[in-house]
Amino acid sequence: MSASNPPTEPEPEPRGRTCDFCGDLVLAVRRVALDHEYDRLQKAHRELYACSACFETKERQRLGLNRR
């Protein structure tokens, strides 16, 4: 290494997880896996994780609370 090219620090890894619905990087994600007649623990599937806003929207749809 020469004096004109000091070592560079690597870019820090982004903290958090990406929402599978909107793509935002967030510190916490949510997922419903088991609720009354809803069971995603026994069925093979791709797990999807949602930020709080997407989770609330998806949960209202799942529970039939959204008007269409």
C-alpha beads as a LAMMPS data file, in Angstrom:
LAMMPS data file: protein, C-alpha beads

68 atoms
67 bonds

1 atom types
1 bond types

-500.0 500.0 xlo xhi
-500.0 500.0 ylo yhi
-500.0 500.0 zlo zhi

Masses

1 110.0

Atoms # bond

1 1 1 0.000 0.000 0.000
2 1 1 1.218 3.468 -0.744
3 1 1 0.706 6.552 1.366
4 1 1 -1.543 8.064 -1.318
5 1 1 -4.031 5.157 -1.146
6 1 1 -4.997 4.513 2.479
7 1 1 -7.110 1.406 3.117
8 1 1 -10.825 2.037 2.860
9 1 1 -13.391 0.849 5.325
10 1 1 -15.936 -1.587 3.874
11 1 1 -19.492 -0.303 3.596
12 1 1 -21.488 -1.336 6.674
13 1 1 -24.151 -3.964 6.080
14 1 1 -27.656 -2.486 6.060
15 1 1 -29.411 -3.158 9.334
16 1 1 -32.849 -4.670 9.307
17 1 1 -34.836 -6.722 6.871
18 1 1 -36.568 -5.958 3.611
19 1 1 -40.382 -6.018 3.548
20 1 1 -41.434 -8.630 0.986
21 1 1 -44.447 -6.504 0.002
22 1 1 -43.188 -2.915 -0.399
23 1 1 -39.416 -3.468 -0.475
24 1 1 -38.605 -1.026 2.350
25 1 1 -35.698 -1.847 4.669
26 1 1 -37.074 -1.875 8.223
27 1 1 -35.759 -2.858 11.642
28 1 1 -38.649 -5.234 12.365
29 1 1 -40.948 -7.355 10.220
30 1 1 -44.103 -9.279 11.071
31 1 1 -45.735 -12.478 9.886
32 1 1 -48.864 -14.419 10.853
33 1 1 -48.181 -18.155 10.803
34 1 1 -50.950 -19.557 13.001
35 1 1 -54.396 -18.162 13.852
36 1 1 -57.623 -20.160 14.301
37 1 1 -58.185 -21.756 10.864
38 1 1 -55.073 -20.147 9.358
39 1 1 -52.027 -22.431 9.608
40 1 1 -48.837 -21.735 7.683
41 1 1 -46.662 -23.881 9.940
42 1 1 -47.592 -27.226 8.358
43 1 1 -47.827 -26.236 4.687
44 1 1 -44.676 -25.821 2.598
45 1 1 -44.593 -22.298 1.179
46 1 1 -42.377 -19.271 0.724
47 1 1 -42.400 -17.256 3.933
48 1 1 -43.187 -13.576 3.416
49 1 1 -42.364 -10.896 5.962
50 1 1 -44.086 -7.519 6.149
51 1 1 -43.261 -4.118 7.618
52 1 1 -45.855 -2.807 10.088
53 1 1 -47.834 -0.861 7.475
54 1 1 -47.994 -3.763 5.009
55 1 1 -48.767 -6.197 7.824
56 1 1 -51.783 -4.151 8.941
57 1 1 -53.098 -3.931 5.366
58 1 1 -52.585 -7.650 4.742
59 1 1 -54.122 -8.592 8.104
60 1 1 -57.267 -6.529 7.414
61 1 1 -57.581 -8.308 4.055
62 1 1 -57.048 -11.739 5.656
63 1 1 -59.691 -11.043 8.291
64 1 1 -62.135 -9.614 5.725
65 1 1 -62.131 -6.145 7.277
66 1 1 -61.278 -4.201 4.096
67 1 1 -64.039 -2.936 1.886
68 1 1 -63.607 -3.867 -1.755

Bonds

1 1 1 2
2 1 2 3
3 1 3 4
4 1 4 5
5 1 5 6
6 1 6 7
7 1 7 8
8 1 8 9
9 1 9 10
10 1 10 11
11 1 11 12
12 1 12 13
13 1 13 14
14 1 14 15
15 1 15 16
16 1 16 17
17 1 17 18
18 1 18 19
19 1 19 20
20 1 20 21
21 1 21 22
22 1 22 23
23 1 23 24
24 1 24 25
25 1 25 26
26 1 26 27
27 1 27 28
28 1 28 29
29 1 29 30
30 1 30 31
31 1 31 32
32 1 32 33
33 1 33 34
34 1 34 35
35 1 35 36
36 1 36 37
37 1 37 38
38 1 38 39
39 1 39 40
40 1 40 41
41 1 41 42
42 1 42 43
43 1 43 44
44 1 44 45
45 1 45 46
46 1 46 47
47 1 47 48
48 1 48 49
49 1 49 50
50 1 50 51
51 1 51 52
52 1 52 53
53 1 53 54
54 1 54 55
55 1 55 56
56 1 56 57
57 1 57 58
58 1 58 59
59 1 59 60
60 1 60 61
61 1 61 62
62 1 62 63
63 1 63 64
64 1 64 65
65 1 65 66
66 1 66 67
67 1 67 68
